[in-house]
Amino acid sequence: MPRHLKRGMDAGAIKAADAKVRETVEGILAQVDERKDAAIRDLSKKFDNWEPKDFRLTPAEIEKAISQVAKRDLEDIKFAQAQVRNFAQKQKETMHDLEVETLPGVVLGHRHIPVNSIGCYVPGGRYPMVASAHMSIVTAKVAGVKRIAACAPPFKGGPHPAIVAAMHFGGADEIFVLGGVQAVAAMALGTETILPVDMIVGPGNAYVAEAKRQLFGRIGIDLLAGPTETLIIADDSVDGEICATDLLGQAEHGPTSPAVMITNSEKLARDTLAEVERLLTILPTADAADAAWKDYGEVIVCDSYEEMVSEADRVASEHVQVMTRDPDYFLNNMKNYGSLFLGPRTNVAYGDKVIGTNHTLPTKKAARYTGGLWVGKFMKTCTYQRVLTDAASAKIGEICSRLCILEGFSGHAEQANIRVRRYGGRNVPYAQAAN
């Protein structure tokens, strides 16, 4: 039976915090919906002390920002984008249009159609997340999205040069220096100067994730990607130092980032707990990591691989680092996760920054029903149907008519009946089943 050596914040406290976030976001969305540009200007000044003449960067301002990025940094950005672009292209190649004759004279099919316009949010806050531009913009470009707007918060009183470079080289058509809920709201709802989009994508803090949740339906979203989560699954084939490093490496995202360890070795669990405390004395980002570990860190000891899988699926974490003698056991048996990192040679940071898989992944147990952002999220799979012969229309019409009458839909039945009369030569009474 699983045993907790360390637990995080209780569910009641988390629920109360979520309620406060929900209320704040509702108010901001209402302001932007009503007051448009005036609201985003006020909110940007309030939250980011940022009030430019125009939130959208001009081509000259984009070039100026790029010129401030070191040559090696630009090369690294382009390398990372090449990996993301290549994997997205390979994913797209698995998505085939379909057309099949399912009955004589009846043809069904589907097409994959790119979303027309998207808004990409790139988080700033504590850490300017340059890599998020690759994940959203590059992948959308591969999918064939026609218009890509991108927003990121100001950094030290202006656009963050590396984020602007990543947005530009990724293929963004419009770049805005605008952060937080007000950025998401502006792209989703539209203002006098920002055209609305069809879909919002990208990770963010709890407020950004809540804004996407509340806006879903009015616009599409990729998924609810809130504060980073990490889960370490390990046995005694590794040591406490590497486990603690991988836990804190993600906990540093912020004070609400869960970091969980599941192991079948109590010795490894206790060694990891000790290593966490040691590393927190030397880690430069220990302020954020320590708060996250204190409130959201967990260590769970299980009796077997099978029990570890069960606990891991219950946690349904965004990132899952598997460091065991048989990592494929978890690949073959786990069902609920955002992305798996198999073996000690890889880690979540590789996926976050450079390896090519997408780092926008489900949080808050959304991995139970969705995967992460990928090229297919930017494409709509739309069906069509064609009936080629009179005989096929009459045959389908007879069955359709009876099923419609079974449900009480006389008008639906008549849609079928008129075709039975015209193409099947039968005199079916109006709004009665074609028996």
N, C-alpha and C positions, 0 to 999 in steps of 0.2 A: 504494500500500500504506500502511495507517495507520502513523504514526510517533508514539511517545510522547515529548513534551518533558518530561513529569513523570509518574512512577509513584507509586502508593500502596504500602501495606504488602503484603508478599508473602503468597501464599495460605497458606503454612505457619503463619505467625504468626497469621493470622486464624482458622485452624482450631484452633489451640491455645487461643486466647481463647474460642472457641465452646465447646470442651470444658469449660473451667472454669465457664462460665455454666451449661451443662447439668447439671453435677454439683451446683452450688449449688441450682439450682431443684428438682432431684429431692429433695434433703434437706428443703427447705421444704414442698413438697407432701406429703411423707410425714408431717411433723409435724402439719400442719393436718388431714390425713385421720385421724390417730390421736387427736389431743388437742383438736381443735375450737377452742372459744373460748379455752381456756387457751393454746393455741399461738399464735393470732393476737395475743393480749394480749402474750405474751412477745416475739414477733417485732416487733410495733409498737413496743414499748419499746426493743428492741435497735436497730432501724434508724431509727426516727423520733423516739425519745424521747417517745412519745405513749401514754398509758395512761389514757384517760378511763373514767368509770363505765360509759358506754354509747357504743359507736362510732356508733350511729344518732342522727341529730339529731332532736330533737322539733320540732313546729310552731313553738313559741316560739323555739327556737334558730335555726331557719331564718329567721324574721322578723327576729330580731336581726342575723343576718349580712347580710341584704338591706338593712337600714337603714344599714349601714356603707358601702354602695356609692354613689358619687356619681350624681346624677340623669342626667348626660350618659352615664356609663358604662352605666347601666341602659337608657337609650334606644338606645345602640349595640348592646348585647347583644340587645335585642328586634328591632332592625333586621336584624342578622345572622341571627337565628333565623327571621325572616320570609322572608329569601332562601332559606335552607336548606329551610324548610317548603314554600315555593312550588315549588322545583325537585323536591323529593321527591314532592309531589303530582302534578306533571306526569309524573314517571317512573311513578308508580303507575297513572296513566291509560292508559299504554301496555300494561299487564298485564291482558289480558282473559281471563275464563274461557272455556272452549272446550267445545262439544259438537257432534259431527258423526257422521252416519250413514255409516260407511265401506264397508259392504256392506248389501244389503237386510236389514233386521232387526237389524243390529249397530250399536250406538251407543257411541262412545268419547268421553271428555271429560276435562278437568282443571279443578281449582279452585285458586285461590291462597289459602292459609290462613295467617294470621299465626302466628308462633311465640308460645307462650303467655307465656313469661317470659324476660327477658334481664337480664344484668348489664353495665353500662357502666363501663368504667374510664377515668377522666380523669387524665392524668399531671400530676404536680406537679414534684418534683425541682428542677432548676435554674430552670425556668420553669413557673408554674402555667398550664396550657393550657386556658383558659376555653373556647376555640372547640371543643375536643373534646366538650364537653357538648352543643353544638348538633348536631354531626355524628352522634352516637350516639343521643341521647335524642329529639331532634325527629324524626329520620328514623324511629325505631322507633314513635313515636306516630302518625305518618302511616300507617305500615304496619298499625296496629291492634293492636300488642302490648298485652296486658292488664296485665302487671305489669313495671315497669321499676325495677330497683335500680341505684343509682349510687354509685361509690366514688371518692374522691380523697384523696391524702395530706394530712396536716396541713401548715399553712404558718405559720411563726413561732408555733408553739405552739397552733394552733387551726384551725378551718375557714377556708378562703380565701373571703372574702365574695363575690367576683365569681363564683367557681366555683359556690358554693351558689346564687346568684341564677340563673345559667345553668341549673343542674340543675332548679331549681324551676320557672322559667318554661318550660323545655323540656318538662316534664311527668313528671319522675321521681316515682315513688310512695314510694321509700325512699331516703334520702340518708345515706351513711356516711362518716365521716372516717377513712379507712383506706387505706394505700398499698401499692404494690409487689406482689410475688408473693403475699404473705399476703392481700391484698385479692382478687386474682383467685381464689386457692384457696378463700377463704371463700364467695364467690359461687357458684363452680362446684361445690364439694363440700358446702357447707352446714355450719353449726355449730348449737349449741344455740339461738343467738339470730338467726342469719341463714339464711333459707330458701334452698335451692339454686335455681339458675335453669337454664333449658334451653340457654342460649347466652351466651357472653361476647364482647363487642365493645369496640373502642376501641384506640388506639395505645398505645405505651409504649416503655420502653427494652429493651435486649437481654434482660433477665431476665423482663420481662412477656411479651414475644413468645415466649420459650422456654417459659414457663409455659402459655401458650395452646397451643403445639405439643404439649406433653406431655399436656395435658388433653383434647385433641381426640379425640373418640370417646366419652368419658364425657359430654361436653357438646359442643355445636356452637360454632364460632368463626366470626367474620366472615372473617378472613384473618390472615396473619402480617405485622403492621405494626410493625416494629421501628424502630431509629434512622433518622431522616430521611435520604433520599437525594435528590440533585438532579443533573440533567444539563442543561448548557447546550449547545444546538446553534446555532451562529452563523456568519455569513459577514461580509464586510467592509462590509455595510450598517449595522453598528453598531460601537461602539468598545469599547476595553478596560475603560473605567470601568464601563459598565453590565453587562458580562459579569462582572467581578470582584465588583461589588455583589451580583449575583444568586447567585453562587457562595457568597460569605461569608454572605449573608443566610440561607442554609439550613445552612451549616456551623456556625453559632453554636448550633444545637440541642445539640451535644455533641461530645466528642472522637472519637466513632466514627461520625460522620455523613459518608458519602462525598459529595464534590463533584467532578463530572467535567465537562470541557469537550471538545466535539468541534467542529472547525472545518475549513474548507478554506483558511484563510488563516494562514500561519505568522506573518505580521506581527501579526495580531490575537491569535494565541496568545501571542506574546511581550509584546505590549502588556498583555494581560490578566494575565500572570504578574507584570509590574512593578506593575500597579495593585493586585493582591492584596497585595503586600508593602507598598505605600503605605497602603492602607486598614487593614491590620493594625496600623499605628502609631496610628490614631485611633479605631478601632471599639471602643466600650465593652465588647463581648463578645469581644474579641480572644483572650482566654485559651482559650476553648472553640473558637473558629473556627480559631485558629492550629494547635491540636493536631489538629483534624480535617483541615485542609488538609495538614499535614505528613505524616500517616499514611495518609490516605484520598483526598487530592486527586490528580486526573489531568488531563493536557492531551494530547489526541490530535489530530494533524493528518492530514486525509484529502485525497484528490485530487479528489473529486467529491461531489455530493449523494448519488448512489447508494451510494458507499462510506460516507458519513456515516450513511445509514439502516441499513446493515448493521452498523456499529459500535454505533449506538444500540440496535438490537434485541439485540445481544449483551450490552450493558450492562443492558438491561431495567430502567431506573431507575424509581423511584417517581414523581418529578416531572420533567417534561421541558419546559424553556423553549426555544421555537424563535424565534430572531430572525434571520431570513433574508429575502431578497428574495421568496421564494416559500414561505411557511410551509405553504400547502396541500399542497405536494409531500410534506411530512413527515406531515401529517394523512392523506393518501391512501395513503401507502406504509409507514409504520411500523406494526408489529404488537405490539410488546412495550413497554408503558409503563403506569404507573398513571394519570396524567392529563397532558394536553398543555396548554401555555400558549402560545398562538399570537400572535406579534408582540410588539414591545417595549412596547406600551401595557398589556399585562397582565403578571402575574408570579405566582410561587408564593405569595407572601404573600397576594395577593387570594384565591386558592383556600383557603389555610389558614384565613383569618379571616372572610371576609364575602361573597364573591361568590355563593355558593349551592351550588356543587358540593361534594361531600364530600371532606374532607381525610384520611380514613382510607384509606390506599392500600397496595398490595403492595410489599414490600421484599425484599431478598436474591434477586432474580431471579424472585420469584413472579409478576411481571407476564407471564411466559411462559404462564401458565395461568389467571390470574384477574384480574378488574378490582377496583376498590375497593369500599368500603362504599356501598350504595345501598338504596333502599326494598325492592328485591327480595330482598336478603339476609335480611330479616326475615320472608320469606314462603316457605312450602313449596308447591311446585307438585305437587299430588297428583292422580293419575289415577283414573278410574273407568270401568266398562264395564257395558253392559246389552244383553242379547239379547232381542229383542221377539217373535220368532216361533219356532215349532217347527222350521220348515224351516231357519232360520238356525242354530239350535243344532245340529241334526243335521249340517248341512254342515260347520260349523267343527269339530264333534266328530270326524267321520271323519278329517279331516286332522290334528287334534291327536293322535288315537289313534295314527296311524302314526308321527308324529314322536316321540312318547313311547317307543314300542317301539324305534325306531331308536336311542334313547339308553339303553335298558335300564330305563326307569321304568315298571314294570307298574302300580303304584298310580296313577300319573298317567294312564296310558292308560285305566284303569277309570273315572276321573272323567269322561273323555270318552265312554267306551262306554255308561255307564248312561244318558247323555242321548241317544245314538244309538238305544238300545233304546226309551226312553220317548217321545222326540219324533220319531224317524224311523221307528219301526215295524220296525226290523231286529233280528234275533236274533244279536247279536255274542257269541261265546264269551267267557267271563270272562278278563280280562287278556290277550286277544289283539287285534291291531290290527283296526280296523274298515276292512277293505279295500274 
